[in-house]
Amino acid sequence: MTGAHHNTVDSLVRRSARRNPERTAVRYADRTWTYAELDTAVSTAAAVLADHGLAPGERVAAYGHNSDAYLIAFLACARAGLVHVPVNQNLTGDDLAYVLSQSGSALVLADPALASRLPDGTPVRALRESDDSLLAALSSPRPFTPDREPASEDLVQLLYTSGTTALPKGAMMTHRALVHEYVSAMTALDLHATDRPVHALPLYHSAQMHVFLLPYLAVGAENTLLDAPDAGQIFDLVEAGRADSLFAPPTVWIGLANHPDFGARDLTALRKAYYGASIMPVPVLERLRTRLPGLAFYNCFGQSEIGPLATVLGPGEHEGRMDSCGRPVLFVEAKVVDEDGEEVPDGTPGEVVYRSPQLCEGYWDKPEETEEAFRGGWFHSGDLAVRDAQGYFTVVDRVKDVINSGGVLVASRQVEDALYTHPAVAETAVVGLPDDRWIEAVTAVVVTREETTEAELIAHARERLPHFKAPKRIVFTDALPRNASGKILKRELRDRFAQG
């Protein structure tokens, strides 16, 4: 019976290949893959991974930039019953070593340019750009027949997400959860085979991979992969008729809107604009809508643990609620609760909690954190929001002190720990402050014990952290505000320093 109900992430591509074998599936650089070629490549890559002696359920980390090889590696892991572990390509040192160790990854598929960062002794195979890379092996197609086909309840990916501590958690995603999320994305975001999406955000990030690229492959669209969200490349693709939909966080949309060619290029072919990962400034959204009145805007909100799409504000829903993140998607049930888990009246701030088949199974090897997150039979998001009478949600704050800088989550405590290693730092609290480019800039409020400078402290932090985690700004103060129990009042710091 189990085989008859086969429904896995990679099977969506197989179905698309059978429906439209000669249709273009993916373009990257100078390579083009039809759906039939992509499906064959996935089977070949799965056979290559099996040659490494990997057993179903073992973890395989992916440490690379965007490429067709990166996509094929993920789908091959899915087909081989392996658990894919996407690693932020900006991670280095202890952060990188922790994810690889905590996940128990048996192999790392890495871009050669990044491989030197890996801890000594790490089993590694090149993704591309080498004669023995996974991509090179695809030139000799091979069939793949697993001893046991993956089941829908099997794990397919560990999505690492940062919390308020320095240690990220691996959200355990099953095939079933992601397939449900893909259907939610298809319906809420109006994804169609006739669309021509461009995918420019990192594929290690769950939004680009699971809200857009995989659902678009499932419906049979023509997809273009870019290394990064380069404005000139995106404008060229739109003008050439090869791109009509784009997902980007507000930081990228701001960059496109401020680009000197934005007003001069013919971008009328762009039909769908998706944004998310952090809050979109209303003035920027208004400018984009004025410049491109025919463009349909969709606000996407969620988190990795739910696949990651939870709510959507559609193009016909923006008027009068530009700051809303919309209503729950097809397979998501959400409510707003108080500290006791009781649902609060509409208009009252509280924590957003979810029930959904899209949800992760918990956190890898972290039973206490899993129990805490799923207490009361609902997943606790950590987001504070207000729900209105029409069912629209507006996020007003975060329960925990995670900074969303340019769509990347940064744990404030880890930044604080790095700064505390400097002899001049007596006390520090790290918060996110509004920023025109980053939406939230990592900002350290510091009480000093001896003379130092902003530049010195930022340089000190960058020596100990990936640059995207290091403070963009240092603010010096005589004392940090605290409540009666001695807890630092970070909300007060955000309010005090937000104006400059």
Secondary structure, DSSP 4 states (H G I P E B T S, - for coil): -TGGG---HHHHHHHHHHH-TTSEEEEETTEEEEHHHHHHHHHHHHHHHHHTTPPTT-EEEEE--S-HHHHHHHHHHHHHT-EEEE--TT--HHHHHHHHHHHTEEEEEE-HHHHTTSPTT--EEESSSSTTSHHHHTTS------SS---TTSEEEEEEE--SSSS-EEEEEEHHHHHHHHHHHHHHTT--TT--EEE-S-TTSHIIIIIIIHHHHHHT--EEE-SS--HHHHHHHHHTTS--EEEE-HHHHHHHHHSTTTTTS--TT--EEEEESSPPPHHHHHHHHHH-TTPEEEEEEE-GGGSSEEEEE-GGG-TT-TT--BEE-TT-EEEEE-TTSPBPPTT--EEEEEE-TTS-S-BTT-HHHHHHHTGGGSEEEEEEEEE-TTS-EEEEEESS-EEEETTEEEEHHHHHHHHHTSTTEEEEEEEEEEETTTEEEEEEEEEESS---HHHHHHHHHTTS-TTTS-SEEEE-S---B-TTS-B-HHHHHHHHTT-
